[in-house]
Amino acid sequence: PTEAIVAGLQALTPSDFARLMEELRPIAKSVGRYI
């Protein structure tokens, strides 16, 4: 949105997102979910 001044600082980069998904995958699997 136009009023979001610091959104860029909060955004995940593609590499950060990929790393997050790798870290979450075993947790999701342990509760019967898949990412």
PDB file of N, CA, C, O and CB in Angstrom:
ATOM      1  N   PRO A   1       0.819  -1.205   0.000  1.00  0.00           N
ATOM      2  CA  PRO A   1       0.000   0.000   0.000  1.00  0.00           C
ATOM      3  C   PRO A   1       0.858   1.262   0.000  1.00  0.00           C
ATOM      4  O   PRO A   1       2.022   1.237   0.399  1.00  0.00           O
ATOM      5  CB  PRO A   1      -0.929   0.002   1.205  1.00  0.00           C
ATOM      6  N   THR A   2       0.292   2.309  -0.432  1.00  0.00           N
ATOM      7  CA  THR A   2       1.039   3.564  -0.510  1.00  0.00           C
ATOM      8  C   THR A   2       1.464   4.066   0.853  1.00  0.00           C
ATOM      9  O   THR A   2       2.471   4.766   0.958  1.00  0.00           O
ATOM     10  CB  THR A   2       0.214   4.619  -1.199  1.00  0.00           C
ATOM     11  N   GLU A   3       0.721   3.728   1.909  1.00  0.00           N
ATOM     12  CA  GLU A   3       1.085   4.210   3.240  1.00  0.00           C
ATOM     13  C   GLU A   3       2.106   3.320   3.963  1.00  0.00           C
ATOM     14  O   GLU A   3       2.529   3.658   5.068  1.00  0.00           O
ATOM     15  CB  GLU A   3      -0.153   4.325   4.081  1.00  0.00           C
ATOM     16  N   ALA A   4       2.505   2.208   3.374  1.00  0.00           N
ATOM     17  CA  ALA A   4       3.488   1.311   3.992  1.00  0.00           C
ATOM     18  C   ALA A   4       4.894   1.836   3.716  1.00  0.00           C
ATOM     19  O   ALA A   4       5.464   1.592   2.653  1.00  0.00           O
ATOM     20  CB  ALA A   4       3.331  -0.146   3.457  1.00  0.00           C
ATOM     21  N   ILE A   5       5.433   2.549   4.678  1.00  0.00           N
ATOM     22  CA  ILE A   5       6.725   3.211   4.494  1.00  0.00           C
ATOM     23  C   ILE A   5       7.894   2.232   4.603  1.00  0.00           C
ATOM     24  O   ILE A   5       8.868   2.363   3.861  1.00  0.00           O
ATOM     25  CB  ILE A   5       6.890   4.323   5.520  1.00  0.00           C
ATOM     26  N   VAL A   6       7.822   1.261   5.501  1.00  0.00           N
ATOM     27  CA  VAL A   6       8.965   0.379   5.737  1.00  0.00           C
ATOM     28  C   VAL A   6       8.728  -1.054   5.245  1.00  0.00           C
ATOM     29  O   VAL A   6       9.381  -1.980   5.727  1.00  0.00           O
ATOM     30  CB  VAL A   6       9.293   0.358   7.214  1.00  0.00           C
ATOM     31  N   ALA A   7       7.833  -1.246   4.324  1.00  0.00           N
ATOM     32  CA  ALA A   7       7.517  -2.597   3.860  1.00  0.00           C
ATOM     33  C   ALA A   7       8.744  -3.300   3.297  1.00  0.00           C
ATOM     34  O   ALA A   7       8.886  -4.511   3.469  1.00  0.00           O
ATOM     35  CB  ALA A   7       6.421  -2.548   2.805  1.00  0.00           C
ATOM     36  N   GLY A   8       9.619  -2.583   2.641  1.00  0.00           N
ATOM     37  CA  GLY A   8      10.815  -3.195   2.077  1.00  0.00           C
ATOM     38  C   GLY A   8      11.700  -3.818   3.133  1.00  0.00           C
ATOM     39  O   GLY A   8      12.340  -4.837   2.877  1.00  0.00           O
ATOM     40  N   LEU A   9      11.751  -3.232   4.308  1.00  0.00           N
ATOM     41  CA  LEU A   9      12.572  -3.779   5.382  1.00  0.00           C
ATOM     42  C   LEU A   9      11.986  -5.062   5.950  1.00  0.00           C
ATOM     43  O   LEU A   9      12.709  -5.878   6.520  1.00  0.00           O
ATOM     44  CB  LEU A   9      12.733  -2.759   6.486  1.00  0.00           C
ATOM     45  N   GLN A  10      10.683  -5.242   5.797  1.00  0.00           N
ATOM     46  CA  GLN A  10      10.013  -6.419   6.339  1.00  0.00           C
ATOM     47  C   GLN A  10       9.883  -7.538   5.318  1.00  0.00           C
ATOM     48  O   GLN A  10       9.513  -8.657   5.676  1.00  0.00           O
ATOM     49  CB  GLN A  10       8.648  -6.042   6.851  1.00  0.00           C
ATOM     50  N   ALA A  11      10.177  -7.263   4.074  1.00  0.00           N
ATOM     51  CA  ALA A  11       9.970  -8.230   3.008  1.00  0.00           C
ATOM     52  C   ALA A  11      11.037  -9.320   3.027  1.00  0.00           C
ATOM     53  O   ALA A  11      12.200  -9.058   3.332  1.00  0.00           O
ATOM     54  CB  ALA A  11       9.963  -7.530   1.660  1.00  0.00           C
ATOM     55  N   LEU A  12      10.632 -10.541   2.699  1.00  0.00           N
ATOM     56  CA  LEU A  12      11.575 -11.642   2.548  1.00  0.00           C
ATOM     57  C   LEU A  12      12.154 -11.607   1.146  1.00  0.00           C
ATOM     58  O   LEU A  12      11.429 -11.406   0.172  1.00  0.00           O
ATOM     59  CB  LEU A  12      10.896 -13.006   2.830  1.00  0.00           C
ATOM     60  N   THR A  13      13.447 -11.799   1.045  1.00  0.00           N
ATOM     61  CA  THR A  13      14.051 -11.942  -0.279  1.00  0.00           C
ATOM     62  C   THR A  13      13.760 -13.360  -0.761  1.00  0.00           C
ATOM     63  O   THR A  13      13.433 -14.227   0.050  1.00  0.00           O
ATOM     64  CB  THR A  13      15.605 -11.650  -0.248  1.00  0.00           C
ATOM     65  N   PRO A  14      13.873 -13.612  -2.057  1.00  0.00           N
ATOM     66  CA  PRO A  14      13.648 -14.978  -2.548  1.00  0.00           C
ATOM     67  C   PRO A  14      14.549 -16.013  -1.867  1.00  0.00           C
ATOM     68  O   PRO A  14      14.099 -17.119  -1.568  1.00  0.00           O
ATOM     69  CB  PRO A  14      13.871 -15.026  -4.048  1.00  0.00           C
ATOM     70  N   SER A  15      15.799 -15.669  -1.624  1.00  0.00           N
ATOM     71  CA  SER A  15      16.690 -16.633  -0.969  1.00  0.00           C
ATOM     72  C   SER A  15      16.300 -16.842   0.495  1.00  0.00           C
ATOM     73  O   SER A  15      16.401 -17.958   1.006  1.00  0.00           O
ATOM     74  CB  SER A  15      18.148 -16.159  -1.061  1.00  0.00           C
ATOM     75  N   ASP A  16      15.857 -15.781   1.172  1.00  0.00           N
ATOM     76  CA  ASP A  16      15.377 -15.924   2.551  1.00  0.00           C
ATOM     77  C   ASP A  16      14.134 -16.809   2.595  1.00  0.00           C
ATOM     78  O   ASP A  16      13.986 -17.638   3.492  1.00  0.00           O
ATOM     79  CB  ASP A  16      15.068 -14.540   3.166  1.00  0.00           C
ATOM     80  N   PHE A  17      13.243 -16.628   1.622  1.00  0.00           N
ATOM     81  CA  PHE A  17      12.025 -17.426   1.563  1.00  0.00           C
ATOM     82  C   PHE A  17      12.361 -18.897   1.343  1.00  0.00           C
ATOM     83  O   PHE A  17      11.785 -19.773   1.989  1.00  0.00           O
ATOM     84  CB  PHE A  17      11.101 -16.917   0.449  1.00  0.00           C
ATOM     85  N   ALA A  18      13.291 -19.165   0.435  1.00  0.00           N
ATOM     86  CA  ALA A  18      13.690 -20.550   0.166  1.00  0.00           C
ATOM     87  C   ALA A  18      14.280 -21.192   1.416  1.00  0.00           C
ATOM     88  O   ALA A  18      13.979 -22.345   1.726  1.00  0.00           O
ATOM     89  CB  ALA A  18      14.708 -20.605  -0.989  1.00  0.00           C
ATOM     90  N   ARG A  19      15.113 -20.453   2.128  1.00  0.00           N
ATOM     91  CA  ARG A  19      15.719 -20.978   3.353  1.00  0.00           C
ATOM     92  C   ARG A  19      14.634 -21.239   4.412  1.00  0.00           C
ATOM     93  O   ARG A  19      14.675 -22.255   5.107  1.00  0.00           O
ATOM     94  CB  ARG A  19      16.787 -19.987   3.900  1.00  0.00           C
ATOM     95  N   LEU A  20      13.684 -20.335   4.529  1.00  0.00           N
ATOM     96  CA  LEU A  20      12.583 -20.510   5.472  1.00  0.00           C
ATOM     97  C   LEU A  20      11.787 -21.773   5.151  1.00  0.00           C
ATOM     98  O   LEU A  20      11.450 -22.538   6.054  1.00  0.00           O
ATOM     99  CB  LEU A  20      11.660 -19.283   5.452  1.00  0.00           C
ATOM    100  N   MET A  21      11.487 -21.994   3.873  1.00  0.00           N
ATOM    101  CA  MET A  21      10.735 -23.182   3.481  1.00  0.00           C
ATOM    102  C   MET A  21      11.504 -24.452   3.822  1.00  0.00           C
ATOM    103  O   MET A  21      10.909 -25.434   4.266  1.00  0.00           O
ATOM    104  CB  MET A  21      10.418 -23.145   1.986  1.00  0.00           C
ATOM    105  N   GLU A  22      12.821 -24.444   3.620  1.00  0.00           N
ATOM    106  CA  GLU A  22      13.638 -25.609   3.966  1.00  0.00           C
ATOM    107  C   GLU A  22      13.603 -25.875   5.470  1.00  0.00           C
ATOM    108  O   GLU A  22      13.572 -27.029   5.897  1.00  0.00           O
ATOM    109  CB  GLU A  22      15.090 -25.403   3.500  1.00  0.00           C
ATOM    110  N   GLU A  23      13.606 -24.821   6.262  1.00  0.00           N
ATOM    111  CA  GLU A  23      13.560 -24.980   7.714  1.00  0.00           C
ATOM    112  C   GLU A  23      12.187 -25.442   8.191  1.00  0.00           C
ATOM    113  O   GLU A  23      12.084 -26.174   9.175  1.00  0.00           O
ATOM    114  CB  GLU A  23      13.930 -23.672   8.395  1.00  0.00           C
ATOM    115  N   LEU A  24      11.135 -25.017   7.497  1.00  0.00           N
ATOM    116  CA  LEU A  24       9.779 -25.373   7.914  1.00  0.00           C
ATOM    117  C   LEU A  24       9.342 -26.755   7.445  1.00  0.00           C
ATOM    118  O   LEU A  24       8.449 -27.355   8.043  1.00  0.00           O
ATOM    119  CB  LEU A  24       8.812 -24.352   7.404  1.00  0.00           C
ATOM    120  N   ARG A  25       9.954 -27.263   6.390  1.00  0.00           N
ATOM    121  CA  ARG A  25       9.531 -28.541   5.809  1.00  0.00           C
ATOM    122  C   ARG A  25       9.511 -29.677   6.840  1.00  0.00           C
ATOM    123  O   ARG A  25       8.509 -30.389   6.911  1.00  0.00           O
ATOM    124  CB  ARG A  25      10.454 -28.913   4.658  1.00  0.00           C
ATOM    125  N   PRO A  26      10.572 -29.883   7.646  1.00  0.00           N
ATOM    126  CA  PRO A  26      10.508 -30.982   8.623  1.00  0.00           C
ATOM    127  C   PRO A  26       9.437 -30.766   9.701  1.00  0.00           C
ATOM    128  O   PRO A  26       8.852 -31.728  10.198  1.00  0.00           O
ATOM    129  CB  PRO A  26      11.863 -31.152   9.289  1.00  0.00           C
ATOM    130  N   ILE A  27       9.191 -29.533  10.049  1.00  0.00           N
ATOM    131  CA  ILE A  27       8.151 -29.240  11.045  1.00  0.00           C
ATOM    132  C   ILE A  27       6.784 -29.574  10.468  1.00  0.00           C
ATOM    133  O   ILE A  27       5.956 -30.198  11.132  1.00  0.00           O
ATOM    134  CB  ILE A  27       8.204 -27.750  11.486  1.00  0.00           C
ATOM    135  N   ALA A  28       6.555 -29.159   9.242  1.00  0.00           N
ATOM    136  CA  ALA A  28       5.280 -29.458   8.587  1.00  0.00           C
ATOM    137  C   ALA A  28       5.079 -30.964   8.476  1.00  0.00           C
ATOM    138  O   ALA A  28       3.986 -31.470   8.731  1.00  0.00           O
ATOM    139  CB  ALA A  28       5.220 -28.807   7.190  1.00  0.00           C
ATOM    140  N   LYS A  29       6.135 -31.678   8.095  1.00  0.00           N
ATOM    141  CA  LYS A  29       6.036 -33.132   7.954  1.00  0.00           C
ATOM    142  C   LYS A  29       5.701 -33.788   9.285  1.00  0.00           C
ATOM    143  O   LYS A  29       4.945 -34.759   9.324  1.00  0.00           O
ATOM    144  CB  LYS A  29       7.341 -33.708   7.400  1.00  0.00           C
ATOM    145  N   SER A  30       6.251 -33.273  10.363  1.00  0.00           N
ATOM    146  CA  SER A  30       6.016 -33.878  11.678  1.00  0.00           C
ATOM    147  C   SER A  30       4.567 -33.764  12.129  1.00  0.00           C
ATOM    148  O   SER A  30       4.124 -34.534  12.982  1.00  0.00           O
ATOM    149  CB  SER A  30       6.913 -33.234  12.707  1.00  0.00           C
ATOM    150  N   VAL A  31       3.830 -32.824  11.575  1.00  0.00           N
ATOM    151  CA  VAL A  31       2.415 -32.685  11.927  1.00  0.00           C
ATOM    152  C   VAL A  31       1.502 -33.114  10.778  1.00  0.00           C
ATOM    153  O   VAL A  31       0.319 -32.773  10.748  1.00  0.00           O
ATOM    154  CB  VAL A  31       2.111 -31.239  12.318  1.00  0.00           C
ATOM    155  N   GLY A  32       2.072 -33.870   9.834  1.00  0.00           N
ATOM    156  CA  GLY A  32       1.270 -34.429   8.756  1.00  0.00           C
ATOM    157  C   GLY A  32       0.923 -33.460   7.645  1.00  0.00           C
ATOM    158  O   GLY A  32      -0.047 -33.667   6.915  1.00  0.00           O
ATOM    159  N   ARG A  33       1.703 -32.411   7.512  1.00  0.00           N
ATOM    160  CA  ARG A  33       1.474 -31.428   6.446  1.00  0.00           C
ATOM    161  C   ARG A  33       2.669 -31.405   5.509  1.00  0.00           C
ATOM    162  O   ARG A  33       3.761 -31.847   5.865  1.00  0.00           O
ATOM    163  CB  ARG A  33       1.221 -30.014   7.035  1.00  0.00           C
ATOM    164  N   TYR A  34       2.455 -30.892   4.324  1.00  0.00           N
ATOM    165  CA  TYR A  34       3.535 -30.775   3.349  1.00  0.00           C
ATOM    166  C   TYR A  34       3.554 -29.379   2.765  1.00  0.00           C
ATOM    167  O   TYR A  34       2.509 -28.771   2.531  1.00  0.00           O
ATOM    168  CB  TYR A  34       3.383 -31.819   2.233  1.00  0.00           C
ATOM    169  N   ILE A  35       4.750 -28.882   2.535  1.00  0.00           N
ATOM    170  CA  ILE A  35       4.915 -27.550   1.946  1.00  0.00           C
ATOM    171  C   ILE A  35       5.414 -27.733   0.523  1.00  0.00           C
ATOM    172  O   ILE A  35       5.631 -26.750  -0.186  1.00  0.00           O
ATOM    173  CB  ILE A  35       5.907 -26.660   2.785  1.00  0.00           C
TER     174      ILE A  35
END
